[in-house]
Amino acid sequence: MTPTSGPAEKLFSISQVNAITGVPKSTIRFWEKEFQEFLAPLRTDGNQRRYDERTVDIIKKIDHLVNTDGFTLDGARRQLNGQMSRTKSPPDSQDRRLDELAETMSDYLLQKLFERVREEESRN
């Protein structure tokens, strides 16, 4: 296994991550390709995936963004990028903040539309 995590850190198999998060294993594998910058599981010598707690938390965030908040995969990626950049460094300029605000508003409107469609479907 690639020694990128601490020796005492708990690692989870894809089946365990499925049990913890409720996200299907096939979806986790798909998200690994879609969110490569966030999800890069460790591999055993037998090429089995192993996820650390941080990665499990990111899978939970993606699941919440996509399945609860109604973001598209691109919208979820922007949200994660925004969360990561806010924790790393302050925004560079006012233009960048305006661009982020525009993206957030766009995602918010899509989320509201998704909620409205979901409400209409539940009424029918």
C-alpha positions as MATLAB code, in Angstrom:
seq = 'MTPTSGPAEKLFSISQVNAITGVPKSTIRFWEKEFQEFLAPLRTDGNQRRYDERTVDIIKKIDHLVNTDGFTLDGARRQLNGQMSRTKSPPDSQDRRLDELAETMSDYLLQKLFERVREEESRN';
ca = [
       0.000    0.000    0.000;
       1.225    3.507   -0.746;
       2.358    5.040    2.560;
       0.578    8.401    2.266;
      -1.535    8.103    5.398;
      -0.358    7.987    8.990;
       0.359    4.556   10.456;
      -2.437    4.835   13.062;
      -4.998    6.145   10.610;
      -8.036    3.957   10.005;
      -8.544    2.920    6.384;
     -11.808    1.634    4.943;
     -12.594   -0.703    2.053;
     -15.085    0.396   -0.598;
     -17.691   -1.903    1.013;
     -17.178   -0.208    4.360;
     -17.455    3.241    2.754;
     -20.692    2.081    1.113;
     -22.009    0.969    4.515;
     -20.932    4.236    6.193;
     -22.224    6.644    3.546;
     -24.986    4.709    1.790;
     -23.384    5.634   -1.548;
     -23.342    2.653   -3.952;
     -19.900    1.242   -4.741;
     -20.366    1.902   -8.460;
     -21.127    5.557   -7.693;
     -18.018    5.856   -5.519;
     -15.905    4.474   -8.381;
     -17.569    6.885  -10.828;
     -17.002    9.845   -8.497;
     -13.316    8.918   -8.237;
     -13.056    9.696  -11.959;
     -15.253   12.813  -11.794;
     -13.608   14.249   -8.660;
     -10.006   13.131   -9.155;
      -8.659   16.205   -7.409;
     -10.549   15.237   -4.220;
     -10.877   11.443   -4.305;
      -7.710    9.424   -4.695;
      -7.950    6.260   -2.605;
      -4.894    4.379   -1.527;
      -4.328    0.972   -3.111;
      -3.239   -2.280   -1.497;
      -0.667   -4.538   -3.121;
      -3.667   -6.432   -4.533;
      -4.957   -3.131   -6.047;
      -7.932   -2.867   -3.667;
      -9.106    0.614   -2.740;
      -8.600    1.965    0.776;
     -10.160    5.224    1.921;
      -9.028    7.388    4.820;
     -11.471    9.319    7.018;
     -10.887   12.569    5.099;
     -11.838   10.884    1.816;
     -14.954    9.351    3.409;
     -15.955   12.859    4.563;
     -15.510   14.184    1.009;
     -17.702   11.366   -0.346;
     -20.362   12.356    2.208;
     -20.086   16.003    1.087;
     -20.412   15.078   -2.586;
     -23.406   12.874   -1.814;
     -25.076   15.694    0.114;
     -24.361   18.272   -2.587;
     -25.640   16.059   -5.408;
     -28.489   14.100   -3.828;
     -29.775   16.488   -1.150;
     -28.927   19.965   -2.415;
     -29.498   19.065   -6.065;
     -26.185   20.262   -7.484;
     -24.896   18.921  -10.771;
     -21.486   17.246  -10.679;
     -19.931   20.486  -11.983;
     -21.772   22.478   -9.340;
     -20.645   20.096   -6.605;
     -17.069   20.378   -7.885;
     -17.266   24.176   -7.726;
     -18.657   23.988   -4.204;
     -15.837   21.690   -3.095;
     -13.253   23.893   -4.804;
     -14.742   26.904   -3.040;
     -14.636   25.155    0.329;
     -11.037   24.069   -0.217;
      -9.877   27.495   -1.408;
     -11.545   29.236    1.545;
      -9.640   27.013    3.960;
      -6.316   27.475    2.146;
      -6.120   31.174    1.291;
      -8.221   34.311    1.068;
      -9.592   35.383   -2.339;
      -7.093   37.117   -4.630;
      -9.220   40.005   -5.836;
     -12.693   41.431   -5.947;
     -13.169   40.074   -9.486;
     -12.535   36.530   -8.267;
     -15.053   36.999   -5.450;
     -17.641   38.262   -7.924;
     -17.039   35.261  -10.186;
     -17.475   32.912   -7.214;
     -20.641   34.731   -6.189;
     -22.039   34.413   -9.720;
     -21.292   30.663   -9.732;
     -22.847   30.252   -6.300;
     -25.987   32.118   -7.349;
     -26.205   29.992  -10.475;
     -25.932   26.829   -8.395;
     -28.478   28.205   -5.926;
     -30.989   28.816   -8.702;
     -30.465   25.302  -10.060;
     -30.931   23.938   -6.546;
     -34.221   25.818   -6.146;
     -35.416   24.571   -9.524;
     -34.501   21.011   -8.526;
     -36.448   21.411   -5.259;
     -39.508   22.721   -7.121;
     -39.434   19.781   -9.557;
     -39.075   17.378   -6.637;
     -42.078   18.980   -4.886;
     -44.204   18.761   -8.023;
     -43.258   15.102   -8.521;
     -44.208   14.291   -4.921;
     -47.620   15.909   -5.406;
     -48.356   13.767   -8.480;
];
